[in-house]
Amino acid sequence: MSPSGEPFDPSLIVFAALAIFVVWKLRSVLGVRVDREQAPPARFEPRRASLGPAPLPGAPPAEDMPALRPDDHWRGVAEKEDAAPGLDAIAAADPRFDGRAFLDGARRAYEIIVTAFAKGDRDTLRPLLSKDVFDGFAGEIARREQAGETMETAIVAIDSALVDAARAAPRLNEITVRFAVRLMTIRKDKAGETIDGGNTVPVEELWTFARNPRASDPNWKLVATRAV
């Protein structure tokens, strides 16, 4: 019995024990929440975000891999890196300009001009050359004619034709092409006897073509030639 004389209820002990357990549990949980208001330190180092695709097996280290150059869009057109700014300026001034199409045209022009010069065909040369270059070619043709000489030229191969230099100006764009070719030329006198030639000879020349970007005529003219 209790001191008050009332009978003792054993269930009070059970309820008291439950109350003590609940209070202890709440303090335990609340304590954990307070302690973890800040995120716990990561157990592992976070993985860094990838800056690009993983290198292929056997690929060289990233620092050894060549970086793309800003002039790579002229690859196969320009021989020298310093020709790229000029080509960029020409393309900006003339949206119709295409580097590869230009080189194809330069190759054809080389074949036509060399063949026409050997034959003395002034009519074919005139629209393809500037006045100064035409006058020089026509003067040599006239000399051969006066001496009774003839010339035969065969282009065995154009081994390469690449832009060596380029320059843009308000009224005149210029592109110099370096030709590496193999020619066979035979020069004969008025009696038909061979004066020189007859062998295939490697030749390297710089031909400069020019065009006014504002002109309606899309053709480029040869304005200078120089042997290398």
C-alpha positions in Angstrom: 0.0 0.0 0.0 1.1 3.6 -0.5 1.8 5.9 2.6 -1.6 7.5 2.0 -3.2 4.2 2.8 -4.4 3.7 -0.8 -3.6 0.5 -2.5 -0.4 0.7 -4.7 -1.0 0.5 -8.5 2.0 -1.4 -10.2 1.1 0.2 -13.6 2.4 3.6 -12.3 5.9 2.1 -12.3 5.5 1.1 -15.9 4.2 4.5 -17.0 7.0 6.2 -15.1 9.6 4.0 -16.8 8.0 4.8 -20.2 8.1 8.5 -19.5 11.8 8.4 -18.6 12.6 6.4 -21.7 10.7 8.9 -24.0 12.4 11.9 -22.4 15.9 10.3 -22.9 15.1 9.4 -26.4 13.9 12.9 -27.3 17.1 14.4 -25.8 19.2 11.9 -27.8 17.4 12.7 -31.0 17.4 16.5 -30.5 21.1 16.4 -29.6 21.9 14.7 -32.9 19.9 17.3 -34.8 21.7 20.2 -33.1 25.1 18.6 -33.6 24.4 18.1 -37.3 23.1 21.5 -38.3 26.3 21.8 -40.4 26.9 19.1 -43.0 29.4 16.4 -41.8 32.7 16.4 -43.7 32.7 14.2 -46.8 34.1 10.8 -46.2 35.8 10.8 -49.7 37.2 13.5 -52.0 34.5 14.6 -54.4 35.2 13.6 -58.0 36.1 16.5 -60.2 33.9 17.2 -63.1 35.4 16.1 -66.4 36.5 18.9 -68.8 36.2 16.7 -71.8 36.1 13.1 -73.0 38.5 10.7 -71.5 41.6 10.1 -73.6 41.7 6.9 -75.7 43.9 4.1 -74.6 47.5 4.8 -75.7 46.8 8.5 -76.3 49.6 10.9 -75.3 49.2 13.0 -72.2 47.0 16.0 -72.5 49.9 18.4 -72.3 51.6 16.6 -75.2 48.5 16.8 -77.5 48.7 19.6 -80.1 46.3 22.4 -79.7 44.1 23.5 -82.6 45.4 26.6 -84.3 43.0 29.4 -85.3 44.2 29.0 -88.9 43.3 25.3 -89.2 40.4 26.1 -91.5 43.0 27.0 -94.2 44.7 23.6 -93.8 45.4 22.3 -97.3 45.2 25.8 -98.7 47.9 27.9 -97.0 51.5 26.8 -97.0 52.5 29.2 -94.2 50.7 30.0 -91.0 51.3 33.8 -91.5 49.2 33.6 -94.8 46.1 32.8 -92.7 45.3 36.4 -91.6 45.5 37.6 -95.2 43.1 34.8 -96.3 40.8 35.7 -93.4 40.7 39.3 -94.5 40.1 38.4 -98.2 37.2 36.1 -97.1 35.8 38.9 -95.0 35.9 41.3 -97.9 34.6 38.8 -100.4 32.0 36.4 -99.0 32.1 34.4 -102.2 35.8 33.5 -101.8 36.6 29.9 -101.3 40.2 28.9 -100.8 40.1 25.4 -102.3 38.1 26.6 -105.3 40.7 29.4 -105.8 43.5 26.9 -105.8 41.7 24.7 -108.3 41.3 27.8 -110.5 45.0 28.7 -110.0 46.1 25.2 -111.2 44.0 25.5 -114.3 45.3 29.0 -115.0 48.8 27.8 -114.6 48.3 25.1 -117.2 46.5 27.4 -119.7 49.0 30.3 -119.3 52.1 28.1 -119.6 50.7 26.3 -122.7 49.5 29.5 -124.3 52.9 31.2 -123.7 54.7 28.3 -125.4 52.4 28.5 -128.4 52.5 32.3 -128.6 48.7 32.5 -128.2 48.3 36.1 -127.2 44.5 36.0 -127.4 44.3 33.4 -124.7 46.8 35.2 -122.5 45.4 38.7 -122.6 42.3 38.2 -120.4 44.3 36.1 -117.8 47.2 38.6 -117.3 47.6 42.1 -116.0 48.8 44.6 -118.5 52.4 44.6 -117.2 52.6 40.8 -117.2 51.0 40.5 -120.6 53.5 43.0 -122.1 56.4 41.0 -120.7 55.0 37.7 -122.1 54.1 39.3 -125.4 57.6 40.7 -125.7 59.2 37.3 -125.3 56.8 35.8 -127.8 57.7 38.5 -130.3 61.4 37.8 -129.8 60.9 34.1 -130.6 58.9 34.9 -133.6 61.5 37.3 -135.0 64.3 34.7 -134.4 62.1 32.0 -136.0 62.2 29.9 -132.8 59.4 27.7 -131.5 58.7 26.3 -128.1 56.8 23.3 -126.9 56.0 22.8 -123.3 54.4 19.9 -121.6 53.3 20.0 -117.9 54.3 16.6 -116.6 52.8 17.2 -113.2 51.8 19.9 -110.8 53.1 18.4 -107.6 51.7 21.1 -105.3 50.0 24.4 -105.4 49.6 26.2 -102.0 49.1 29.7 -100.9 52.4 31.3 -99.9 51.1 34.8 -99.0 47.8 36.7 -99.1 47.0 40.4 -98.7 43.7 42.2 -98.7 43.3 45.9 -99.7 40.2 48.0 -100.2 40.3 47.7 -104.0 42.7 44.8 -104.6 43.1 41.4 -103.0 46.4 39.6 -103.8 47.2 35.9 -103.3 50.6 34.4 -104.1 50.7 30.7 -104.9 53.8 28.6 -104.7 53.8 26.0 -107.6 56.0 23.0 -107.6 55.8 21.5 -111.0 57.6 19.2 -113.5 58.0 20.6 -117.0 59.3 19.4 -120.2 60.2 22.2 -122.6 61.8 22.0 -126.0 63.0 25.1 -127.8 63.8 24.9 -131.5 65.4 27.2 -134.1 63.9 28.1 -137.4 65.5 25.1 -139.0 63.6 22.8 -136.5 66.8 21.9 -134.6 66.6 21.6 -130.9 68.3 24.5 -129.1 67.7 23.3 -125.6 65.3 21.3 -123.4 63.9 17.9 -123.9 64.3 16.8 -120.3 61.8 16.9 -117.4 62.8 19.6 -115.1 61.5 20.4 -111.6 60.4 24.0 -111.4 59.3 26.1 -108.4 57.6 29.4 -109.0 55.7 32.1 -107.1 52.7 33.4 -109.1 50.7 36.3 -107.7 47.0 36.7 -108.6 44.9 39.8 -107.9 41.3 40.7 -108.0 39.1 43.7 -107.1 36.6 42.3 -104.5 34.0 44.9 -105.7 34.3 43.8 -109.4 31.5 41.7 -110.9 34.1 39.6 -112.8 34.9 36.7 -110.5 38.2 35.9 -112.3 41.6 36.6 -110.8 44.5 37.9 -113.0 48.1 37.0 -112.9 50.0 40.2 -111.8 53.5 38.8 -111.1 55.7 35.7 -111.5 59.0 34.8 -109.9 61.2 31.8 -110.0 62.2 30.3 -106.7 
